[in-house]
């Protein structure tokens, strides 16, 4: 598909949005606030499609997200705040500013240096409004993702372990401190420190901890549903089964997974 065709398709989407906003009772009533939760849902659906490596679903969910971007922009234009063109200009200008190694004279020979430049330029853009590299992270961002992003941001300005091995030594230190904690408050605080250290080790090892945990969630769900199915076949109530019995079926589920692979 060439550039001209893509531009025509994007123009078609803008025309459809204009028409829906004018003629559809539901679309006409929507506001930024009313579609916000739907946008969040679409992002999670895209995330699921990516983790499943389902290209068709990724394509579909990207379309849904693009629709939301156009929708927000259309509402913005109606109130004369901004339009789709200004949204596009904003991101184009930002990309040029934050890639001085492409559009300027700055040297950046690897991805890590590009990330460092990005965070430093981002801080400079905010001037007095943003005095910390950690400002700007959404308050509602999930804690695991927020920890990962905080670590990435401080690493970009040099606050980081040199190696994954050093990060893992910190994990072992935090584990010892958790084991030694006495009160409930101490245990909670040390558990948080341990999680933070594990996330940092994952980052240094090239592992996205949120993706890793979600894949484990899916694996756990599949295996437990296998236990439920087998219990039904055996006409047994899960609550009446021993942990040893359920664990034996769990091992069956693991073997079944290996046969499928």
C-alpha positions, 0 to 999 in steps of 0.5 A: 500500500503506497502513501497516497492510498494511506492518506486517502484512507485516513481522510475517509476515517476523518469524513466518517467521524464527521458524519457520525458526530453529526448524525449518530445520537450516541456519537453526538453525545460523547465527550472526552470524559465519556469515552475515556474508560473505553480508551483504557479498555482498548489499550488493554485489548491491544496489549492482550493481542500483542502478548498473544502474537495475534497480528490480525487482532493487533491490526483490529485493536490499533484501528480502535485506538486510532478511532479514539484519537480521531474522536478526541480530536474531533471533540477538540475541534468543535470547542476550538481547542485543537484539531487532528492536524494540530495533534499530528503537528505536535507529535511531529515536532516532538519527534524532531526535537527528541531525535537530535542525532537524526535532525541535529548534530548530536551523536548517539550510536546506540539505543541506550544513548538515544533513551538518555537524550530523550529523557534529558530533552524531555526534562528541558522542555518542561523547564521550571514546571518539571524539576525531576525526571520522575515528574509526569508519570501518570498517578493511575499507572499500575504500580508494576509498570510505574516502577519499571518506568521510574527505573528507566527514567533514572537510569537515563541520567546515570542512576543505575547498576552497571550490570544485571549481576549487581541488580540481582545482588540487591534482590538477594539483599532485599530478600534477606531483609524481608525474611528478617522483618517482624511486624506486618508493616515491616513485612509490607515495606520490605516486600515492596522493596523486594518487588522493586528490586526484582523489577530492576533486575528484570529491566537490567536483564532485558525482561519486561516484568509486566509482560512476564507476569501477565504470561504467568497469569495466563499460564496459571489460569489455563492450568487451574481451569484444567484442574476444574475441568478434570474435577468435573470429569471425576465428579469431584468438588474442588473444596473436597479435594486435597492439595496433593490431588489438585497438584497431581492434576496441575502436573498433568496440565503442565505435561499437556502444555509440553505436548502442545508445544 
